[in-house]
């Protein structure tokens, strides 16, 4: 988002929690039409939401806006990190690996692949499963075999403190594909500038 006006609107809503277009217009010294145009863009991109309608004077009720949960964020990274520390913080390496495998099995939701379908079918189903968890994954054929490329790390907020989650990804892939995998890149910057993780089938 490049608009300075929209950034000002978001900042205003963060500080004031809720506001109408008229109130934002008066505070920022801009026309109501200009503010409403920017509010429409912010709402369309899920950065703000209408939380109420407010009657001001004799006119029609006005929408009351607030920043969305997407902007506010949440404490799930802190909670997940604390739970992992409490759960497997004292585990030795073998027990931690078993715990990661157990979590991967839960993520697979008893969807382990029958190894009899062809590898292309298993890859397609695996990519579908990964993308249901927001990995933005795809696979490509390589000279030495298929590569699974994850264009987004769902655990990015805590991966620095919990790098073992990369092993969780490996276990999930192995369960889904019924084949061993190896991570060959971790948060590597691609040609488009995005960070990605890459796994190969062993």
Residue pairs with C-beta under 8 A, 6 or more apart in sequence:
1 7
1 45
1 47
3 38
3 41
5 28
5 30
5 34
5 35
5 38
6 38
6 41
6 42
6 47
8 28
9 24
9 28
9 35
9 38
9 39
9 42
9 48
10 42
10 47
10 48
10 67
10 71
12 19
12 24
12 27
12 28
13 19
13 24
13 48
13 65
13 66
13 67
14 67
14 71
16 23
17 66
18 51
18 52
18 64
18 65
18 66
19 27
19 64
19 65
20 54
20 56
20 62
20 63
20 64
20 65
21 32
21 35
21 36
21 39
21 62
21 63
21 65
22 32
22 56
22 62
24 35
24 39
24 65
25 31
25 32
25 34
25 35
28 35
39 48
39 65
42 48
43 49
43 50
43 65
46 68
46 70
47 67
47 68
47 70
47 71
48 65
48 66
48 67
48 68
48 71
49 65
49 66
49 67
49 68
50 63
50 64
50 65
51 64
51 65
51 66
52 63
52 64
53 61
53 62
53 63
53 64
54 61
54 62
54 63
54 64
55 61
55 62
56 62
76 157
77 157
77 158
80 155
80 158
81 158
81 161
81 162
84 158
84 162
87 99
88 95
88 96
88 99
91 99
96 164
97 167
100 164
100 165
100 167
100 168
100 171
101 171
103 168
103 171
104 168
104 171
104 172
104 174
104 175
105 171
105 175
107 133
107 168
107 172
108 129
108 172
108 175
108 176
111 129
111 176
112 175
112 176
112 178
113 122
113 125
113 126
113 175
113 176
113 177
113 178
114 178
115 122
115 178
115 179
119 146
119 177
119 179
119 201
122 176
122 177
122 178
122 179
123 139
123 146
123 148
123 177
125 176
126 139
126 148
126 173
126 176
126 177
127 137
127 138
127 139
127 148
129 172
129 176
130 137
130 148
130 150
130 172
131 137
133 154
134 152
134 154
135 150
135 151
135 152
135 153
135 154
136 150
136 151
136 152
137 148
137 149
137 150
137 151
138 148
138 149
138 151
139 146
139 147
139 148
139 149
140 146
140 147
140 149
141 147
142 200
144 200
145 200
145 201
146 200
146 201
147 184
147 198
147 199
147 200
148 173
148 181
148 198
148 199
148 200
148 201
149 196
149 197
149 198
150 169
150 196
150 197
150 198
150 199
151 190
151 194
151 196
153 159
153 187
153 195
153 197
155 162
155 165
158 165
159 165
159 166
159 187
166 183
166 186
166 197
169 183
169 197
169 199
170 181
170 182
170 183
170 199
173 181
173 199
174 180
174 181
177 201
179 201
179 202
180 201
180 202
181 199
181 200
181 201
181 202
182 199
182 200
182 202
183 197
183 198
183 199
184 198
184 199
184 200
185 196
185 197
185 198
186 197
187 195
187 196
187 197
188 195
188 196
188 197
188 198
189 195
189 196
190 196
